[in-house]
């Protein structure tokens, strides 16, 4: 039986892993530190192709022109959600943490 769990450690402290998983339910548990990765992107945005890591792409409270023109340049879509480009990086990070299949 080759089963496991991939958990996302959003805040970088391991609390979600301890709270939501029972280690006896899986052969392995792997965590991914998204908080640390996003922090790294904010420190070196040009290395990842981002031009704006401090404001959201979405402007609240307006009807017209609420979305930024350079969506791939922004790290965040709104106050908490990453853009499509940022999601792709996070997905690659998570995929890289999975064990190789037999």
Buried (B, 14 or more C-beta within 10 A) or exposed (E): EEEEBBBBBBEBEEEBBEEEBEEEEBEEBBBBBBBEBBEEBBEEBEEBEBEBBEEBBBEEEEEEEEEBEEEBBBBBBEEEEBBEBBEEBBEEBBEEEEEEEE
